[in-house]
């Protein structure tokens, strides 16, 4: 299945040819010795390292819902394949057995859908806006020449930011904050490019932080989570370390994890509480055979999606094992290998409509590949 990651290979090949002067903006980067102590918004923890087991103490303190269960939802990355996840969620609503999730996690395109999935079916119309945005962006302008001259990307992220602003506004952020106070959690993953580590952002904590720029910060986090390196510009996030101000460089969470994996697992539920983990994987997990041309570009274009597919599969195995160890049930849905590939790396409107419809029908019938 093609995705926006194909352009990552194109950008990589282009940038390796560039020896020209860069016109990338200067930034006040965090010195490496201070990376581990940099904070956002004061002393209250608003984020965690995605590979730090200490994060366990936070996400294990989750209150069961009114049904006595703790329901987790993980939304993967996948670029244009996000049409599948959007359709699945709306179809799941129509099935009338979609639970209220106590914890929702999102990476890349899944990060943009996650706030709406977290707030519930009444936000499905906005979820459909995400799908509409994908459709409208099916023929974006690229600027390979700028990349050859040292620009940080071949595409602008302005349409993505506009979609994020339309989907997550002040009332939505307030609703997320209220849910957080009730014990529910929304986590978004990015990659700190300087640190070369995954970062998990606690969006509900940010919503309740009182920061004057909290909405802009959330927009930047969602934008960064979908910022494929070389394709979209990286996102600068202001931090403080030892009383000094710096700027971190954040990019696509899918670079380090295709599905956000909570460090240390889920923990065993107390007092007989049961947990259920649902994963919507916006991609194909099965191998998709194809005849590859023997050229540097063709090999790169095949290698990057293959690498990311197996990263995703490893993440899914880790999630399944973690769920099993904690006694949680585990269900996953993904795009089947037989669904036709898009001939356009960004997906034609017709192909996106078909994928959204397929996702809707899958959600409507409860097409989980793993049921336990």
C-alpha positions as CSV (number, residue, x, y, z in Angstrom):
1,X,0.0,0.0,0.0
2,X,1.5,3.3,-1.0
3,X,1.5,6.2,1.4
4,X,3.1,9.6,1.9
5,X,6.2,7.7,3.1
6,X,7.1,7.0,-0.5
7,X,8.0,10.7,-0.8
8,X,10.3,10.3,2.2
9,X,12.5,8.1,-0.1
10,X,12.4,10.8,-2.8
11,X,13.3,13.5,-0.4
12,X,16.1,11.4,1.0
13,X,17.6,10.8,-2.4
14,X,17.3,14.4,-3.4
15,X,18.9,15.7,-0.2
16,X,21.9,13.4,-0.4
17,X,22.7,15.1,-3.7
18,X,22.7,18.6,-2.2
19,X,25.9,20.3,-1.4
20,X,24.5,23.7,-1.8
21,X,24.1,26.4,0.9
22,X,21.0,25.7,3.1
23,X,18.3,28.3,3.5
24,X,16.9,26.5,6.5
25,X,16.1,28.9,9.4
26,X,18.5,29.2,12.3
27,X,17.2,27.9,15.6
28,X,18.4,27.9,19.2
29,X,18.7,24.1,19.6
30,X,18.9,22.4,23.0
31,X,22.5,21.5,23.8
32,X,22.8,17.7,23.9
33,X,23.7,17.7,27.7
34,X,20.4,19.5,28.4
35,X,18.1,17.4,26.2
36,X,17.0,15.1,29.0
37,X,16.0,17.9,31.4
38,X,14.2,20.3,28.9
39,X,10.6,21.0,29.9
40,X,7.5,22.5,28.4
41,X,5.2,24.8,30.5
42,X,7.0,24.7,33.9
43,X,7.2,21.8,36.4
44,X,3.9,19.9,35.7
45,X,4.7,16.9,33.5
46,X,3.0,17.4,30.1
47,X,5.0,14.7,28.2
48,X,7.2,11.7,28.7
49,X,9.9,9.8,26.8
50,X,8.2,7.1,24.9
51,X,11.0,4.6,25.8
52,X,11.0,5.4,29.5
53,X,9.4,2.7,31.8
54,X,8.8,5.4,34.5
55,X,5.9,6.5,32.4
56,X,4.1,3.4,33.6
57,X,3.2,5.1,36.9
58,X,1.1,7.6,35.1
59,X,-0.9,5.6,32.6
60,X,-1.7,2.7,34.9
61,X,-3.8,5.0,37.1
62,X,-6.8,4.9,34.9
63,X,-10.3,4.8,36.2
64,X,-12.7,2.2,34.8
65,X,-15.6,3.5,32.7
66,X,-19.2,3.2,33.6
67,X,-19.2,-0.3,32.2
68,X,-16.5,-1.4,34.7
69,X,-13.9,-1.8,32.0
70,X,-10.8,0.2,30.9
71,X,-11.0,0.5,27.1
72,X,-7.8,1.5,25.1
73,X,-7.8,2.6,21.5
74,X,-4.5,2.9,19.5
75,X,-4.6,4.7,16.1
76,X,-1.6,4.2,13.9
77,X,0.1,6.3,11.3
78,X,-0.3,5.7,7.6
79,X,-0.8,8.9,5.6
80,X,-3.6,8.6,3.1
81,X,-4.5,5.3,4.6
82,X,-6.0,7.2,7.5
83,X,-9.2,7.2,5.4
84,X,-9.6,3.6,6.5
85,X,-9.5,4.5,10.2
86,X,-11.8,7.4,9.9
87,X,-14.4,5.3,8.0
88,X,-14.0,2.4,10.5
89,X,-14.7,4.6,13.5
90,X,-17.8,6.1,11.9
91,X,-19.0,2.6,10.9
92,X,-18.3,1.4,14.4
93,X,-20.6,4.1,15.8
94,X,-23.4,2.9,13.5
95,X,-22.9,-0.6,14.9
96,X,-23.9,0.8,18.3
97,X,-21.2,-1.1,20.3
98,X,-18.4,1.5,20.2
99,X,-17.2,2.0,23.8
100,X,-16.2,5.2,25.5
101,X,-12.4,4.9,25.6
102,X,-10.6,5.6,28.8
103,X,-7.3,5.9,26.9
104,X,-6.7,6.9,23.3
105,X,-3.3,7.1,21.6
106,X,-2.4,8.5,18.2
107,X,0.6,8.7,15.9
108,X,0.9,10.7,12.6
109,X,-2.5,10.7,10.8
110,X,-3.8,8.7,13.8
111,X,-2.9,11.7,16.0
112,X,-5.2,14.0,14.0
113,X,-8.1,11.6,14.5
114,X,-7.3,10.7,18.1
115,X,-8.9,13.8,19.8
116,X,-12.2,13.2,18.1
117,X,-12.2,9.4,18.7
118,X,-11.4,10.2,22.4
119,X,-14.4,12.6,22.7
120,X,-16.8,10.1,21.2
121,X,-19.3,9.5,18.4
122,X,-20.8,13.0,18.7
123,X,-17.6,14.2,17.1
124,X,-17.9,11.9,14.1
125,X,-18.9,14.8,11.8
126,X,-15.5,16.4,12.6
127,X,-13.8,13.1,12.0
128,X,-15.3,13.1,8.5
129,X,-13.7,16.5,8.1
130,X,-10.3,14.7,8.5
131,X,-11.3,12.4,5.7
132,X,-12.4,15.3,3.6
133,X,-9.1,17.1,4.2
134,X,-7.2,13.9,3.0
135,X,-9.3,13.9,-0.2
136,X,-8.8,17.6,-0.9
137,X,-5.0,17.2,-0.5
138,X,-4.8,14.3,-3.0
139,X,-2.9,16.4,-5.5
140,X,-0.5,18.6,-3.5
141,X,2.2,20.8,-4.9
142,X,5.8,19.7,-4.3
143,X,9.0,21.6,-4.7
144,X,11.9,19.1,-5.2
145,X,14.2,22.0,-6.4
146,X,13.9,23.7,-3.1
147,X,14.9,20.5,-1.3
148,X,18.0,20.2,-3.6
149,X,19.0,23.7,-2.5
150,X,18.7,22.8,1.2
151,X,15.1,23.6,2.1
152,X,13.8,21.5,5.0
153,X,10.9,19.9,3.0
154,X,9.4,19.5,-0.5
155,X,5.9,20.4,0.6
156,X,4.2,23.0,2.8
157,X,2.3,21.9,5.9
158,X,-0.2,24.8,5.8
159,X,-3.1,22.6,4.5
160,X,-2.4,20.1,7.3
161,X,-2.3,22.9,9.9
162,X,-5.6,24.3,8.6
163,X,-7.3,21.0,9.0
164,X,-5.9,20.5,12.5
165,X,-7.2,24.0,13.5
166,X,-10.6,23.2,12.1
167,X,-10.8,19.9,13.9
168,X,-9.4,20.9,17.3
169,X,-10.6,24.3,18.5
170,X,-10.9,25.8,22.0
171,X,-14.2,24.0,22.9
172,X,-12.7,20.7,21.8
173,X,-9.7,21.3,23.9
174,X,-11.9,22.2,26.9
175,X,-13.8,19.0,26.4
176,X,-10.5,17.0,26.4
177,X,-9.5,18.8,29.6
178,X,-12.8,17.8,31.3
179,X,-12.4,14.2,30.3
180,X,-8.9,14.3,31.7
181,X,-10.2,15.5,35.0
182,X,-12.6,12.6,35.0
183,X,-9.6,10.2,34.7
184,X,-9.4,9.6,31.0
185,X,-6.2,10.1,29.0
186,X,-5.3,11.2,25.4
187,X,-1.7,10.6,24.3
188,X,0.0,11.7,21.1
189,X,3.4,10.6,19.9
190,X,6.1,12.6,18.2
191,X,9.8,12.1,17.6
192,X,12.3,14.4,19.2
193,X,14.7,14.5,16.2
194,X,17.6,16.0,18.3
195,X,17.2,13.4,21.0
196,X,16.4,10.6,18.5
197,X,13.7,9.4,20.9
198,X,9.9,9.0,20.9
199,X,7.9,11.5,23.0
200,X,4.4,10.9,24.4
201,X,2.4,14.1,25.0
202,X,-0.4,14.1,27.6
203,X,-3.0,16.3,25.7
204,X,-5.4,16.4,28.6
205,X,-2.8,17.7,31.0
206,X,-1.9,20.4,28.5
207,X,-5.6,21.3,28.2
208,X,-5.7,21.8,32.0
209,X,-2.3,23.4,32.2
210,X,-3.5,27.0,32.1
211,X,-0.7,27.8,29.6
212,X,-1.8,30.8,27.5
213,X,-0.6,29.1,24.3
214,X,-2.1,25.6,25.1
215,X,-4.2,25.5,22.0
216,X,-1.2,26.4,19.8
217,X,0.9,23.9,21.6
218,X,-1.6,21.1,20.9
219,X,-1.8,22.2,17.2
220,X,2.0,22.1,17.0
221,X,2.1,18.6,18.6
222,X,-0.5,17.2,16.1
223,X,1.3,18.9,13.2
224,X,4.7,17.5,14.3
225,X,3.3,14.0,14.7
226,X,2.4,14.0,11.0
227,X,5.5,15.8,9.8
228,X,7.3,13.3,7.6
229,X,11.0,14.3,7.5
230,X,12.0,15.8,4.2
231,X,8.3,15.9,3.0
232,X,6.8,18.3,5.5
233,X,8.8,20.9,7.6
234,X,9.8,19.8,11.1
235,X,8.0,21.6,14.0
236,X,9.9,23.7,16.5
237,X,8.6,23.5,20.1
238,X,9.8,26.0,22.7
239,X,11.3,24.5,25.9
240,X,13.2,25.6,28.9
241,X,16.3,24.0,30.4
242,X,18.3,25.4,33.4
243,X,16.5,28.7,33.1
244,X,17.3,29.2,29.4
245,X,14.9,29.0,26.4
246,X,15.6,26.7,23.5
247,X,13.8,25.1,20.5
248,X,13.3,21.3,20.1
249,X,12.9,19.8,16.6
250,X,9.9,17.4,16.4
251,X,8.9,15.3,13.5
252,X,6.6,12.4,12.7
253,X,5.9,10.0,15.6
254,X,5.8,7.2,13.0
255,X,9.6,7.5,12.6
256,X,10.1,5.7,15.9
257,X,6.7,4.0,16.4
258,X,4.0,3.2,13.9
259,X,1.6,2.6,16.8
260,X,2.2,4.3,20.1
261,X,3.3,1.7,22.5
262,X,2.9,2.6,26.2
263,X,6.2,1.8,28.0
264,X,6.0,-0.9,30.6
265,X,2.6,-2.3,29.3
266,X,-0.8,-1.7,30.8
267,X,-0.5,-3.1,34.2
268,X,-2.9,-5.6,35.7
269,X,-6.3,-4.1,36.5
270,X,-7.3,-4.1,40.2
271,X,-10.5,-5.2,41.8
272,X,-11.6,-7.4,39.0
273,X,-11.5,-4.6,36.4
274,X,-11.0,-5.9,32.8
275,X,-9.2,-4.1,30.1
276,X,-9.7,-4.1,26.3
277,X,-7.2,-2.9,23.7
278,X,-8.4,-2.0,20.3
279,X,-5.9,-1.1,17.5
280,X,-6.9,0.5,14.2
281,X,-3.9,0.1,12.0
282,X,-4.1,2.4,9.0
283,X,-2.0,0.2,6.7
284,X,-1.4,-3.3,5.4
285,X,0.4,-5.7,7.7
286,X,0.7,-8.5,5.2
287,X,3.4,-8.6,2.6
288,X,2.4,-7.1,-0.8
289,X,4.5,-8.7,-3.6
290,X,5.5,-6.4,-6.5
291,X,8.0,-6.4,-9.3
292,X,10.7,-3.9,-8.4
293,X,12.8,-2.1,-11.0
294,X,16.6,-2.3,-10.4
295,X,17.3,1.4,-10.0
296,X,18.4,3.5,-7.0
297,X,15.0,5.4,-6.8
298,X,12.9,2.2,-7.2
299,X,14.9,0.4,-4.6
300,X,14.6,3.3,-2.2
301,X,10.9,3.6,-2.8
302,X,10.4,0.0,-2.0
303,X,12.8,-0.1,0.9
304,X,11.3,2.7,3.0
305,X,7.7,1.3,3.1
306,X,9.1,-2.2,3.7
307,X,11.1,-0.9,6.7
308,X,8.1,0.9,8.1
309,X,5.8,-2.0,7.5
310,X,8.0,-4.3,9.6
311,X,8.4,-1.6,12.3
312,X,4.6,-1.5,12.5
313,X,4.4,-5.2,12.7
314,X,7.0,-5.2,15.5
315,X,5.0,-2.6,17.4
316,X,1.8,-4.7,17.0
317,X,3.5,-7.8,18.4
318,X,4.7,-5.7,21.3
319,X,1.2,-4.4,21.9
320,X,-0.3,-7.9,21.7
321,X,2.3,-9.3,24.1
322,X,1.8,-6.5,26.5
323,X,-2.0,-7.0,26.4
324,X,-1.6,-10.7,27.0
325,X,0.7,-10.2,30.0
326,X,-1.7,-7.7,31.6
327,X,-4.7,-9.9,31.0
328,X,-6.3,-7.4,28.6
329,X,-8.3,-8.5,25.5
330,X,-6.7,-7.5,22.2
331,X,-8.4,-6.6,18.9
332,X,-6.8,-5.3,15.7
333,X,-8.2,-4.2,12.3
334,X,-6.0,-3.3,9.3
335,X,-6.4,-2.8,5.6
336,X,-6.3,-6.2,3.9
337,X,-3.6,-6.9,1.3
338,X,-6.2,-7.5,-1.4
339,X,-7.5,-3.9,-1.2
340,X,-6.3,-2.2,-4.4
341,X,-3.2,0.0,-4.1
342,X,-3.5,3.7,-5.0
343,X,-1.7,4.6,-8.2
344,X,-1.2,8.0,-6.8
345,X,1.1,8.4,-3.9
346,X,-1.3,10.9,-2.3
347,X,-4.4,8.9,-3.3
348,X,-7.0,10.1,-5.9
349,X,-10.4,11.3,-4.5
350,X,-12.0,8.2,-5.9
351,X,-9.5,5.9,-4.2
352,X,-9.8,7.7,-0.9
353,X,-13.6,7.5,-1.1
354,X,-13.4,3.8,-1.7
355,X,-11.0,3.2,1.2
356,X,-13.2,5.3,3.5
357,X,-16.2,3.3,2.4
358,X,-14.3,0.0,3.0
359,X,-13.4,1.2,6.5
360,X,-17.0,2.2,7.2
361,X,-18.3,-1.2,6.2
362,X,-15.5,-2.9,8.2
363,X,-16.5,-0.9,11.3
364,X,-20.2,-1.6,10.7
365,X,-19.7,-5.4,10.7
366,X,-17.0,-5.4,13.4
367,X,-14.2,-6.8,11.1
368,X,-11.6,-7.4,13.7
369,X,-8.7,-9.6,12.6
370,X,-7.9,-10.7,16.1
371,X,-10.7,-11.3,18.6
372,X,-9.9,-12.3,22.2
